[in-house]
Amino acid sequence: MKYEVVIGLEVHVQLTTKTKIFCGCSTAFGAAPNSHTCPVCLGLPGALPVLNGKVAEFAIRTGLATHCAIAPRSIFARKNYFYPDLPKGYQISQYELPICEHGHLKIETEEGGPKTIGITRIHMEEDAGKLIHGETAETAGSSFVDLNRACTPLLEIVSEPDMRSSDEAIAYLKKLHQIVVYLGVCDGNLEQGSFRCDANVSIRPWGQKEFGTRAELKNINSFRFIKQAIDYEVERQAEILEDGGRVIQETRLFDSAAGTTRSMRGKEEAHDYRYFPDPDLVPLVVSGEWIEEVRKSLPELPEAKIERFVREYGIPLYDAEVLCADRAMADYFDACVGLHGNGKTCANWVMGEVQRRLNDEGIAITGAPVTPTLLAGMLRRIDDNTISGKIAKTVFDEMWQSGRDADTVIEEKGLKQVTDTGAIEAIIDEVIAANPGQVEEYRGGKDKVFGFFVGQVMKASKGKANPAAVNELLKKKLKG
Ligand SMILES: [Zn+2]
């Protein structure tokens, strides 16, 4: 039987606020266990939470960027469950009346067309702490609780079950990841868990309207693993149905070493959490003016940037997409074109030599020793024929290593292009004199030998002869 895959995603985005969502403790990663805690995030009796306004602003930013409606009034709820890293016995989240609803974003599908994926809601919540299980000989068998992460602000972004393949799910996640990083609300660090995903996966026979029973795959923090987990899950469910069995609703964990999923627990229903409005937090009221203020502060988002690069700089869509994949890369390119003027030339260099050096050295573009100013300066030396495109690569490498500008490098290394026709003619005469056999062949009609002469002249000039002048003068001289 042929099945249709139905996927909905819940993404947890850790916000880049300096302090936690309901107290003033630091959110910095990697501090000594329990050093960033206070009565509020430890859940001590009588401690009162106060909402961090920055968290609400970040939620509004994200909501606006994903075309959501921003609720004028939203409320916080207590989600009750017991877990050792949740000292209060409940998590403060939003349930009814979340801050953002009814959004969407566009992805490119395998078939090549754009597809709109609905966003059901975005709500604010606090993270739980972390359990650390004894890793040394003395601590083996013991577990420790680190509450530094407790109360760290999260946005949970819930999609509609609109995705029909693991590829679509990944396209959605990458798009969302790009947006929150562009917005500056999340550092996007998947390894540290700043961007993690739960996937709801079910299958149904083609043409059937009702959804199949879904399994929830928990807390996966790598694009590759999410794809593997979904693909495995689809196959597992199809096998069950083929054997006449029934998929049960449950939460499953992905085992990245084995590439499989395994059952973790039966799925709770919302009523199991006994949600109720948090009596310690007043409803959050968002004014129209506040929304407008946030809207005005939004940066240019990837889609708009791609469109502008194509329109203003005349570069191909593919180039614009590659350059905009990373905001810092897009800024670098933008600055470079601003200084040099030619979009395609700048795109070629940024996507070519600059990218190659970054990859080789494993550094981010913000750390590139050749700044947009230095790169644009070098490109101008190609434009005015001081250096050839080929020599430019040598100049670029020198600049990268030394951090010096093109003019200094060209001067010091004697890389100036030879455009003086007298000097080029002299070299050509020598080459012709040294290769009478080839001259004969060329004059006898063997045009291919021309390339040989160009090569010899360039070699004799150490690559510095102006190629256009070499071509023109060679033709003239070889005619005899
Ligand atoms: Zn605290």
Boltz pocket constraint, residues with backbone or C-beta under 6 A from the ligand:
constraints:
  - pocket:
      binder: B
      contacts: [[A, 20], [A, 23], [A, 24], [A, 25], [A, 36], [A, 37], [A, 38], [A, 39], [A, 40], [A, 41], [A, 42], [A, 150], [A, 151]]
      max_distance: 6.0
